[in-house]
């Protein structure tokens, strides 16, 4: 009998990614606040576009994503030829590592950064390098100090997940200025839409070949189940990524829904306003209960309990009431509970559950 082949170096060092839970045994009335999903769902325009596209599901989708890239470019004022689309921003991150990282190369990410950075780096044979933050905020000086001749990519989520904190444009530009030639700064803007008047680094990626931006339709646009994301950068980088991208990586239904969602600016404006309002309610409620949290610029808040045991107790209590949060020990916060900002009823139910736990 032939033995199974051995995986490439680094593969077995990957810790399996665990998504946010969506069910609790014995509970039917579930409030899922574990995955930073849009509580208002997808826009009606996207749902209608998806229903219409179902009729063509027997046909292969377009390989160049021209319609979606044109919509993205029009809304953001960028060149469609400098846009690439993927199966969520996760795939764009993975393609960047596949294209630019190999054995002996290093990929920098911040201490509490998105877990996919390290996963994709190891999958490509590279070495992820975890750089300390300062009080749950990105430390640009620490990132620059960690750069070596082997550094190929630097990942920076801004706003960050799971902290919700962010650094300003001047600090991002300082980081970009300090990186050597041949090192690509990747600005992960998964939550950029939740910051008013913020371009997520697109102006920087337009001006500098060494800066690349990733974005997603899974958060603000409510299309997490369809898995659509995109990236913007130098044409030379886009050309490289298109050579490793699967030609039919996005379905007809996903492309149609994403294009409609991108063009629905009224939906985005309404969701931004409601998220801002409900996030303020949630943080004030946490403060009233004596639960620590930092100001968040995203659609979630990271609550910090006194100990990991207290976080586990609170989580179990809320689950007994059908409310699911996200434990973030894997991100370096064993005492943390990340909670999605829900709609008005959702925030009320969460705060009532937290209050009952405190009183219990």
C-alpha angles and dihedrals in degrees: 000000000000116000119235115261120259117250122244117275112280097024096100090048090066114107110219112255113244116206124210114285118252103184138052121198111252094011124108102167097069127181104193112203097153105094107043092245122164107263090209093059125220120331116266089241090060094046091051092048090050093051091052092048092054088078090067098045090115089066126078113251122244112277098214098051087221097162095049094043090051091052092049091048094048095049095045100034096240137128112272089213087066094055127091126185128214146171092283120319084285090076092048089052090048092049091051090055092044091051101041109022131073141150111320094021123116131221117199123212133162124265096260097028128143110291094230092072093068093038093054092043092054092044088059092048094255131127119248114218117204113212121200121248126213115239091337093308130109113267108211093190091054091050093050091047090054094055115110136173086271096056111115105162134025115196119204123176110203111208088028129228125251096009100050090216124128143189124230129256093260092058092047090051090049090054092049091048092052098053119097125241112279094034116107121211109213115200110201106207099178089136099031093112090066092064113079116237092003123134096194092236097306092131089055094048090049092054101040130048090206094064126077128182128207126196137176141213091209099087120034094017095050096228100123092129093055095051107221128158139152144204137209128204148113116333089240090058093045089052091054094048093049088058092061098034117103108249094230099034095135125052127229090250094051093047094049095047094046093050091051092046093050091054094047098091094161089062091050092049092050093048092048092052094047094045091051092050097045093043089057090050091050095049092047090050091051090049091050089054093049094248115143122233138154124236105274127212094190138066094275141054126220108222115199118207124199094257141003088253092055090050091051091049093050092047092051092048093051092047088055085061093047096257115131121199130172122258107213105194088126088062092053098267109105087163092050133103115189112207126191115229103248131193120282094279091045094052090047092051092048094049091047089052092049091048091051090050091051091049093046 
